[in-house]
């Protein structure tokens, strides 16, 4: 369907099919036939790139969303470790696991063509968001007091400078 034909057909689902009972005149009564101006009311949104099923249609629902379930499961394990405080460094290990889950989400978003509901925004924005948040969470877990696993000398100087 061409752009002009789609404009005359009315608002669609993004794949060229018109919404039944809705046409360009229903969405905006002031809109003239053949006008290229967008409708005043948006009837649907475009799916983010890579937001399709991660498995075939005949696969069960959990299998179709395996990237999201992987990230959520790893995050849940991290929260469980932090919540139970089962061993001495449980807080640090659980928090690092949560950060690693976000970094894994960024990697999956980059290398997997369809990630299902893990796709929220554009691929680039999702990768940057998941990657930066995951990296910051892991680094904060590594420098958490007492007895940090990662010693960053200028952080100690900055704290002493700001808190006198």
N, C-alpha and C positions, 0 to 999 in steps of 0.2 A: 504494500500500500504506500503510495507516495505521500510526501509531507502535506501537500494541499488536500489530497483526498482524505488523509487522516484528520486534518483540521476540520473538514466538513463532516466527517463521521462523528466527531465529538471526542470527549475524553476517553482514553482507553486504559488498558492494563499495562502499557509499556511494551506490549508485544504486537501492537497493531489491532487488537480486538477492541471493539467499542463496548462501553459499559451499557448494559441493557437499561433502557428507560432514561438515560442521560445522554444528551447531545450538547453541542456547543451552545445552543440557545437556552437550554435548561440551566446550564452552569452560570451564564451571564446574559441576562435579557438584553443588555445594551450592546452586546457583541454582534457585529455584522457578519453575515455569512461570508466565508472566505478570508476573514481577518486573520492576520498572523499574530495578533496580540494574544498572550497566554490568558487562559480563563482566570477569573477572579478567585475561584474556589478550586483548590487542587483536590482531585478525587483519589489519587494514589501516589505512591512514591516509587522511585526506581530502586531495585535491589542493588546493594553494593557489589562491585566487581568481585567475583569469586564467592558470592553468597549462595550459590546453588548447592544442591545435595552433594555430600561427600561420598556417597555410595549410590548404587542404582535405586530406582524407584521401588523395586520389589523387595529391597532389603528392609528389615525391621527398623523402626524409628530410631532406636539408639545407634544402630550401625550407620545410619545416614548422618548422624551428628557426632561421629567419633572424635573429630578434632576438639570440639567444645567440651565433650565429656572427658577427654584426656586432661585438658587444662583444669577443668573443675575438680576432677578426681585428685589430681596432684595437689591442688590448693586445699582441698578438704583434708587430705592426709597431713599437710603442713599445719592446718588449724587444729587437727586432732592432736598432733604432737605437742603443739604449744599449749593447748587446753589441758591435756592430761599431765604435763610436766613430769613425764615418766623417768627422765634421767637428768644429769647435771646441766647439760647444755641444750636442753629440749627447746627453750625459747629461741636460741640462735639457729639451731638446725631446722626447726619448723618454719621460722621466718625465711631462711634461705631457700627452703623448699617452695614457699609461696612465690618468692621472687623468681626462682628457676621455672616455675609453671608459667609465669608471664613471659619470660624469655623464650620458653618453648612455644608459647602462643605466637610470638613474633616470628619465630623460625617456621612454624607450620603455615602461617599466613603468607610467608615468602615463597616456600617451596611447593605447597599444595595448591593446585589450581582451584579447587572448590572446597571450602572449609565450613560450609553451612552457616550456622548462626554465630560462629566465631567472627565472621565478617560483619563489622558494624558500620565502618566508614570506608573510605577508599583504602586500597591495599597499602599504599605508602603511609597514610595516617595511622592505620592500625599497627603496622610494623614499628613505626617510631614510638607510638604511645605504649604498646606492650613492651617493647624493648627497653625504653628509658625507665618506665616504672619498675620493671623487673630488675634492671641493673641497679637502680637506686635502692630498692628494697634489699637486695643481696649485699650491697656495700654497707648500708646502715646496719644490717645484721652482723657483718664482719667487724665493724668498729664499735659495736655496743659495749657499754661498760657493765660489769667489771671484767677485767682481763680480756681485752679485745684480741681477736685472732689476727687482725690487720692493724698495724701501728702506722698511723699517718702523722708525722711530727708536726706539720703546720696546723692540724686540727687542734692539737693540744695548746699550741701557742695562741690560736684564735680564741679558744675558750678562756684562757687566762687573760687575754687582752680585753675581752668583752665583759667578763665577770670578775671584777676586782674586789 
